[in-house]
Amino acid sequence: MPLVSNRVPEQLGADLIPDMSNSVNQIDRKSRVAVQSGVIGLVLAVISMLSVSAFVIPMLVRASTTSNLQSSAPLKTEVGRSAFEHTAWRIQEDPTFLAGFAGSPPGSTYQLDIGGETAQITVETGSYAAPPHDLALEVTLTPNVIRRWSNSQVDFTLTVYNNTEGTEEIDRVEVYRRDGVSASYMNGTSSGFEDSDPSSISGGWRWDVWPVYPIEGLGGSGSHTWSLDVDDGTDNYWFDVFVRTVSGSTVQVSLEPSINVSNTIQGSGLSMLSTSSPDIVEADVNETYDVQLLMKNEGSSDEGITRIRHYFPSSLSYVSGSTTGVTTSNPSTSTGYGPRGDMTRLTWSFSGNGADLTANSNEYIRFSLSGSLPIGEHFSQSTYRIDDDNSSSSNFSVTTGMKRVVSSARKFDISVVDGDFSMDTEAWIVENEPLIARVEEK
């Protein structure tokens, strides 16, 4: 039997706070504050070029480069900048800060002395409380789409994030196959928490970690890797992953990883891509998502598309009449898919030889979804079937695999006031992603 978790799996993905230990920048002033330089550097470098007059950056900024912060801006801007950096660091690195939020919406107010100036900082979350801080898991698979009956090597990476205040020690990892997938552990592929091969247990494998593997608190992380040989027919196969600590905590990965086994004929040149916009949203706020599925035929033979399917979180709904591309018909809708039955499936079917997908060409289908999403990362999967596929008609020929398409973030409103100067920001935190900020200075 799996280790039993007393935590709600859906909460786990919301626990993740980015680990900034490898990308910090120190500002050389009376108050030295460590922040994620890639994000804060870009936002604050923009601030430093501007005077105290009002300005607005009307869109979210998502930085990925490192900047050395050198400012010639007035003192008030320096104070606001330092205060913002300090608050951003506390949000991302200090779980006791969020735990102390109170009121509706939850928030906190404190003062910070910087270079003889005193700034008052007010931080509020959105309409929902900040999530708890604990251990959280993430599992990635490479590749996540393989050919059927192919004895394919699939590499697993498990990452454990420790957002508690103290060090946690990992002493066991368990992995379970679901849906009867034919998979075997590949000897000698374990590394990280435990380099020895795991023990075989009913339905999976277990690593007893010795010596125990410590993960520091306040954003520390550690990883464990292994490989499986997968040899099975067409389907979507899921895995359960559990981690146990010496302190007695047992955590299950929040979204079980999956392998998609495809019918696609080797060398056929068929593939599929999916995109969704926007890809970052505020949690629990209604949005409309524009989705495009691109079906590619880079082979030398003409094909016909007989069916297209798209799976997405059931908290969203298809927007009637929004389909364009290879068809303008509304799809059929059914629910209860995914590892927890919380995904909806759309199906477009084509008669005869299907919609044309000629050699060296692409076809697309576009449509819209609407609704709100809870905090965390959200996934979708898309498939299509070709007319000369001789396998069971219920199977797909080509798939995108399960891919993350939308990050639903916690939003923090940060206000810094120093006399006649004020700076308002929106800081968004997505699990395992950098800080995102929208800034207005007055």
C-alpha positions as CSV (number, residue, x, y, z in Angstrom):
1,M,0.0,0.0,0.0
2,P,1.2,3.6,-0.6
3,L,2.3,5.7,2.2
4,V,-0.7,7.6,3.5
5,S,-0.7,11.4,3.3
6,N,-2.8,13.5,5.7
7,R,-2.6,16.5,3.3
8,V,-5.0,17.4,0.5
9,P,-3.1,16.7,-2.7
10,E,-4.5,19.8,-4.5
11,Q,-2.9,22.0,-1.8
12,L,0.6,20.8,-2.5
13,G,1.2,22.7,-5.8
14,A,0.2,25.9,-4.1
15,D,2.9,25.5,-1.4
16,L,5.9,26.0,-3.7
17,I,8.0,29.2,-3.1
18,P,10.8,29.8,-5.6
19,D,14.3,28.8,-4.5
20,M,16.4,31.9,-5.0
21,S,19.6,30.6,-3.5
22,N,21.4,30.5,-6.8
23,S,20.3,33.9,-8.2
24,V,20.5,36.7,-5.6
25,N,21.7,40.2,-5.9
26,Q,22.9,42.3,-3.0
27,I,22.2,46.1,-3.0
28,D,25.1,48.0,-1.4
29,R,23.3,50.5,0.8
30,K,22.6,50.8,4.5
31,S,19.8,48.2,4.2
32,R,21.3,45.2,2.2
33,V,18.5,43.0,0.9
34,A,18.8,39.8,-1.0
35,V,16.2,39.4,-3.8
36,Q,15.9,37.5,-7.0
37,S,18.0,39.6,-9.3
38,G,16.5,38.4,-12.6
39,V,13.1,39.8,-11.8
40,I,13.6,42.6,-9.3
41,G,16.6,43.8,-11.4
42,L,14.6,44.4,-14.4
43,V,11.7,46.1,-12.7
44,L,13.8,48.3,-10.4
45,A,16.3,49.2,-13.1
46,V,13.3,50.7,-14.9
47,I,12.4,52.6,-11.8
48,S,15.9,54.0,-11.3
49,M,15.8,55.7,-14.7
50,L,12.7,57.7,-13.8
51,S,12.1,60.7,-11.5
52,V,9.4,61.0,-8.9
53,S,6.8,61.9,-11.5
54,A,4.0,59.4,-12.0
55,F,4.6,56.4,-14.3
56,V,2.9,53.1,-15.1
57,I,4.2,49.9,-16.6
58,P,0.9,48.7,-17.9
59,M,1.8,45.0,-18.3
60,L,3.4,42.3,-16.4
61,V,7.2,42.0,-16.5
62,R,8.7,38.5,-16.4
63,A,12.5,38.9,-16.3
64,S,15.0,36.2,-17.0
65,T,18.4,38.1,-17.0
66,T,20.6,39.3,-14.2
67,S,21.1,43.1,-13.8
68,N,23.6,45.0,-11.6
69,L,21.5,47.6,-9.9
70,Q,23.2,51.1,-9.9
71,S,20.9,54.0,-9.3
72,S,21.2,57.7,-9.9
73,A,17.6,58.3,-8.9
74,P,16.5,60.6,-6.1
75,L,16.6,59.4,-2.5
76,K,12.9,58.8,-2.3
77,T,13.1,56.4,-5.2
78,E,16.0,54.6,-3.5
79,V,13.9,54.2,-0.4
80,G,10.9,52.9,-2.3
81,R,13.1,50.6,-4.3
82,S,14.7,49.2,-1.2
83,A,11.4,48.8,0.6
84,F,10.0,46.9,-2.4
85,E,13.0,44.6,-2.5
86,H,12.7,43.9,1.2
87,T,9.0,43.0,0.9
88,A,9.6,40.8,-2.2
89,W,12.3,38.9,-0.3
90,R,9.9,38.4,2.7
91,I,7.1,37.1,0.5
92,Q,9.3,34.6,-1.3
93,E,11.7,33.6,1.5
94,D,10.0,34.0,4.9
95,P,7.0,31.8,5.5
96,T,6.5,33.4,9.0
97,F,5.7,36.7,7.2
98,L,2.7,35.2,5.3
99,A,1.6,33.2,8.3
100,G,1.1,36.5,10.2
101,F,-1.3,38.0,7.6
102,A,-4.7,39.0,9.1
103,G,-7.8,40.8,8.1
104,S,-9.9,40.7,4.9
105,P,-8.2,40.6,2.5
106,P,-5.3,39.2,4.5
107,G,-2.4,41.5,4.9
108,S,0.3,43.1,7.0
109,T,1.7,46.6,7.7
110,Y,5.2,47.3,8.9
111,Q,7.9,50.1,8.9
112,L,11.4,49.9,7.5
113,D,14.2,52.3,8.3
114,I,16.5,53.0,5.2
115,G,19.3,55.5,5.2
116,G,17.6,57.7,7.7
117,E,14.2,57.5,6.0
118,T,11.3,55.6,7.4
119,A,9.0,53.8,4.9
120,Q,5.6,52.4,5.8
121,I,4.9,49.2,3.8
122,T,1.4,47.7,3.4
123,V,1.0,44.2,1.8
124,E,-2.3,42.6,1.0
125,T,-3.1,39.3,-0.8
126,G,-6.1,38.9,-3.1
127,S,-9.5,37.7,-2.0
128,Y,-8.1,34.4,-0.8
129,A,-5.8,33.5,2.0
130,A,-2.1,32.7,1.4
131,P,-1.6,28.9,1.2
132,P,0.2,27.0,3.9
133,H,4.0,26.4,3.8
134,D,5.2,22.9,3.9
135,L,7.0,20.3,1.8
136,A,6.0,20.2,-1.8
137,L,6.9,17.9,-4.7
138,E,7.3,18.2,-8.4
139,V,8.0,15.3,-10.9
140,T,9.1,15.7,-14.5
141,L,9.4,13.0,-17.2
142,T,11.6,13.0,-20.2
143,P,10.3,12.2,-22.7
144,N,6.6,12.2,-21.8
145,V,5.4,11.0,-25.2
146,I,6.8,7.7,-26.6
147,R,6.0,5.2,-29.3
148,R,3.9,2.1,-28.3
149,W,5.6,-1.2,-27.7
150,S,9.0,0.5,-28.1
151,N,10.9,-0.4,-24.8
152,S,11.6,3.4,-24.3
153,Q,13.7,4.8,-21.5
154,V,11.8,7.4,-19.5
155,D,13.9,9.6,-17.1
156,F,12.1,10.8,-13.9
157,T,13.2,13.8,-11.8
158,L,11.6,14.3,-8.4
159,T,12.3,17.7,-6.7
160,V,11.3,18.3,-3.1
161,Y,10.9,21.9,-1.9
162,N,11.1,22.6,1.8
163,N,9.2,25.8,2.7
164,T,9.2,25.1,6.5
165,E,11.5,27.0,8.8
166,G,13.6,24.0,9.8
167,T,15.6,21.3,8.0
168,E,13.6,18.3,6.8
169,E,15.3,14.9,6.4
170,I,14.1,12.6,3.6
171,D,14.2,8.9,4.6
172,R,12.0,7.2,2.0
173,V,10.7,7.6,-1.6
174,E,8.0,5.4,-3.1
175,V,6.7,5.3,-6.7
176,Y,3.6,3.4,-7.8
177,R,2.4,2.5,-11.3
178,R,-1.2,3.2,-12.2
179,D,-3.5,1.7,-14.8
180,G,-1.3,-1.4,-15.1
181,V,1.4,0.2,-17.2
182,S,4.2,-2.2,-18.3
183,A,7.3,-0.5,-16.9
184,S,10.4,-1.8,-15.3
185,Y,13.1,-0.1,-13.3
186,M,16.5,0.3,-15.1
187,N,19.3,-0.9,-12.8
188,G,22.0,1.6,-11.9
189,T,20.0,4.8,-12.8
190,S,19.2,6.1,-9.3
191,S,21.0,9.2,-8.0
192,G,20.3,12.1,-5.6
193,F,18.6,11.1,-2.3
194,E,19.8,7.5,-2.7
195,D,22.2,6.0,-5.3
196,S,21.3,2.4,-4.6
197,D,18.6,0.6,-6.7
198,P,15.2,0.5,-5.1
199,S,13.4,-2.4,-3.6
200,S,10.5,-3.9,-5.6
201,I,7.1,-3.5,-3.8
202,S,3.6,-4.3,-4.9
203,G,2.8,-1.9,-7.8
204,G,6.1,0.0,-7.7
205,W,9.5,0.7,-6.1
206,R,10.8,2.0,-2.8
207,W,14.1,3.7,-1.9
208,D,15.0,3.6,1.8
209,V,17.3,6.6,2.0
210,W,20.4,6.2,4.2
211,P,22.0,8.3,5.4
212,V,18.9,10.5,5.4
213,Y,18.9,13.4,3.0
214,P,18.7,16.8,4.6
215,I,16.9,19.7,2.9
216,E,17.3,23.1,4.4
217,G,14.2,25.2,5.3
218,L,13.0,28.5,3.9
219,G,13.2,27.5,0.2
220,G,15.7,24.7,0.2
221,S,15.3,21.9,-2.4
222,G,16.8,18.5,-3.3
223,S,16.3,16.1,-6.3
224,H,16.2,12.4,-6.9
225,T,16.4,10.8,-10.4
226,W,15.8,7.4,-11.9
227,S,14.8,5.7,-15.2
228,L,12.1,3.2,-16.2
229,D,11.8,1.1,-19.3
230,V,8.2,1.5,-20.6
231,D,6.8,-1.0,-23.1
232,D,3.0,-0.8,-23.5
233,G,0.1,0.0,-25.8
234,T,-1.5,3.3,-26.6
235,D,-2.9,5.1,-23.6
236,N,-2.1,7.7,-20.9
237,Y,-0.3,6.1,-17.9
238,W,0.0,7.8,-14.5
239,F,2.4,7.4,-11.6
240,D,2.0,8.2,-7.9
241,V,5.1,9.5,-6.0
242,F,5.4,9.8,-2.2
243,V,8.2,11.1,0.0
244,R,8.5,10.5,3.8
245,T,10.6,12.5,6.3
246,V,12.2,11.5,9.6
247,S,9.8,14.0,11.3
248,G,6.8,11.8,10.2
249,S,5.5,13.9,7.3
250,T,4.4,12.1,4.2
251,V,3.7,14.1,1.0
252,Q,2.3,13.0,-2.4
253,V,3.1,14.8,-5.6
254,S,0.3,17.3,-6.3
255,L,-0.2,16.4,-10.0
256,E,0.7,12.8,-10.8
257,P,3.2,12.6,-13.8
258,S,2.0,10.7,-16.9
259,I,3.5,9.0,-19.9
260,N,1.6,9.2,-23.2
261,V,2.1,6.1,-25.5
262,S,1.3,7.1,-29.1
263,N,0.3,5.1,-32.2
264,T,2.1,7.4,-34.5
265,I,3.9,5.4,-37.3
266,Q,7.7,5.8,-36.9
267,G,9.0,8.4,-39.3
268,S,5.6,9.5,-40.4
269,G,6.4,13.2,-39.7
270,L,3.2,13.8,-37.8
271,S,3.2,16.0,-34.7
272,M,1.0,18.3,-32.7
273,L,1.6,21.6,-30.8
274,S,-0.8,23.4,-28.4
275,T,-0.7,27.0,-27.1
276,S,-2.9,28.9,-24.7
277,S,-3.1,32.6,-24.0
278,P,-2.9,34.1,-21.4
279,D,-0.4,31.7,-19.7
280,I,-0.3,33.6,-16.4
281,V,-3.4,34.6,-14.5
282,E,-4.6,35.7,-11.1
283,A,-6.0,32.8,-9.1
284,D,-9.8,32.6,-8.7
285,V,-10.5,35.3,-11.3
286,N,-12.6,34.7,-14.4
287,E,-10.6,34.7,-17.6
288,T,-11.1,33.8,-21.3
289,Y,-8.3,31.6,-22.7
290,D,-7.6,31.4,-26.5
291,V,-6.4,27.9,-27.4
292,Q,-4.7,26.9,-30.7
293,L,-4.0,23.3,-31.7
294,L,-1.5,22.9,-34.6
295,M,-1.4,19.6,-36.5
296,K,1.7,19.2,-38.5
297,N,2.5,16.7,-41.4
298,E,6.2,17.0,-42.3
299,G,6.0,13.6,-44.1
300,S,5.6,12.7,-47.8
301,S,2.1,11.2,-47.5
302,D,-1.3,13.0,-47.4
303,E,-3.3,12.2,-44.3
304,G,-6.9,12.8,-43.1
305,I,-7.8,13.9,-39.6
306,T,-10.8,12.0,-38.3
307,R,-10.9,13.2,-34.7
308,I,-9.4,16.0,-32.5
309,R,-9.6,16.0,-28.7
310,H,-8.5,18.4,-26.0
311,Y,-8.5,17.8,-22.3
312,F,-8.4,20.7,-19.8
313,P,-9.4,21.5,-16.2
314,S,-13.1,21.2,-15.5
315,S,-13.3,24.5,-13.8
316,L,-13.2,26.0,-17.3
317,S,-15.9,25.8,-19.9
318,Y,-15.9,25.8,-23.7
319,V,-17.2,29.1,-25.3
320,S,-19.9,28.1,-27.7
321,G,-19.4,29.2,-31.3
322,S,-15.7,30.0,-30.7
323,T,-14.2,27.2,-33.0
324,T,-12.4,28.2,-36.2
325,G,-9.9,26.5,-38.5
326,V,-10.4,22.9,-39.9
327,T,-14.0,23.2,-38.6
328,T,-16.4,25.8,-37.1
329,S,-18.6,23.2,-35.4
330,N,-19.0,23.1,-31.6
331,P,-17.3,20.0,-30.1
332,S,-19.0,17.3,-28.0
333,T,-18.2,17.7,-24.3
334,S,-17.7,15.0,-21.6
335,T,-16.2,15.1,-18.1
336,G,-14.5,12.9,-15.6
337,Y,-11.0,12.5,-17.2
338,G,-7.5,12.8,-15.7
339,P,-6.0,11.1,-12.7
340,R,-8.6,12.6,-10.3
341,G,-11.5,12.9,-12.8
342,D,-11.2,16.7,-12.8
343,M,-10.6,17.2,-16.5
344,T,-13.1,17.9,-19.3
345,R,-12.7,16.5,-22.9
346,L,-13.7,18.2,-26.1
347,T,-14.1,16.1,-29.2
348,W,-14.4,17.2,-32.9
349,S,-15.2,14.3,-35.3
350,F,-14.9,14.3,-39.1
351,S,-16.7,11.9,-41.4
352,G,-15.2,9.9,-44.3
353,N,-11.5,10.3,-44.8
354,G,-11.5,13.3,-42.4
355,A,-10.1,16.8,-42.7
356,D,-7.2,17.1,-45.2
357,L,-3.7,17.1,-43.7
358,T,-1.6,17.0,-46.9
359,A,2.1,16.3,-47.0
360,N,4.4,19.1,-45.8
361,S,1.5,21.2,-44.5
362,N,-0.1,22.3,-41.2
363,E,-3.7,22.6,-40.1
364,Y,-5.1,24.3,-37.0
365,I,-8.1,24.5,-34.8
366,R,-8.8,27.5,-32.5
367,F,-11.3,27.9,-29.8
368,S,-11.9,29.6,-26.4
369,L,-12.4,28.5,-22.8
370,S,-13.6,30.6,-19.9
371,G,-13.7,30.4,-16.1
372,S,-11.4,30.7,-13.1
373,L,-8.5,28.5,-11.9
374,P,-7.2,27.9,-8.4
375,I,-3.7,28.6,-7.3
376,G,-1.1,26.4,-9.1
377,E,0.1,25.1,-12.4
378,H,-2.6,23.8,-14.8
379,F,-2.2,21.2,-17.5
380,S,-3.9,20.2,-20.8
381,Q,-3.5,17.4,-23.3
382,S,-4.4,17.4,-27.0
383,T,-4.6,14.5,-29.5
384,Y,-5.7,13.8,-33.1
385,R,-6.3,10.6,-35.1
386,I,-5.5,9.9,-38.7
387,D,-7.7,7.9,-41.1
388,D,-5.2,5.1,-41.9
389,D,-4.5,4.3,-38.2
390,N,-5.5,0.6,-37.9
391,S,-5.5,0.4,-34.1
392,S,-8.6,0.7,-31.9
393,S,-10.8,3.6,-33.0
394,S,-10.8,4.8,-29.4
395,N,-7.0,5.5,-29.5
396,F,-5.2,8.6,-30.7
397,S,-2.5,8.7,-33.4
398,V,-0.6,11.9,-32.2
399,T,-0.6,13.6,-28.9
400,T,1.0,16.7,-27.3
401,G,1.3,14.7,-24.0
402,M,0.2,16.3,-20.8
403,K,1.7,19.8,-20.7
404,R,1.5,22.8,-18.4
405,V,-0.3,25.7,-20.1
406,V,-1.4,28.1,-17.4
407,S,0.1,29.3,-14.2
408,S,-2.4,30.6,-11.7
409,A,-0.7,33.0,-9.3
410,R,-1.1,34.5,-5.9
411,K,-1.2,38.3,-6.2
412,F,0.2,40.6,-3.5
413,D,-0.5,44.4,-3.5
414,I,2.5,46.2,-2.1
415,S,2.3,49.9,-1.1
416,V,5.3,51.9,0.0
417,V,4.8,55.4,1.5
418,D,7.6,57.7,2.6
419,G,6.3,61.2,3.2
420,D,5.0,62.6,-0.1
421,F,6.4,59.7,-2.1
422,S,4.4,56.5,-2.7
423,M,5.0,53.4,-4.9
424,D,2.3,50.8,-5.5
425,T,3.2,47.4,-7.0
426,E,1.6,44.1,-7.8
427,A,3.8,41.1,-7.0
428,W,2.7,37.8,-8.5
429,I,4.1,34.5,-7.3
430,V,3.7,31.3,-9.3
431,E,4.9,28.0,-8.0
432,N,8.5,27.5,-9.1
433,E,8.5,30.7,-11.1
434,P,10.1,34.1,-10.6
435,L,8.4,37.1,-9.1
436,I,6.3,39.1,-11.5
437,A,5.7,42.8,-10.8
438,R,3.6,45.7,-12.1
439,V,4.8,49.0,-10.7
440,E,3.3,52.5,-10.3
441,E,5.3,55.3,-8.7
442,K,3.9,58.6,-7.6
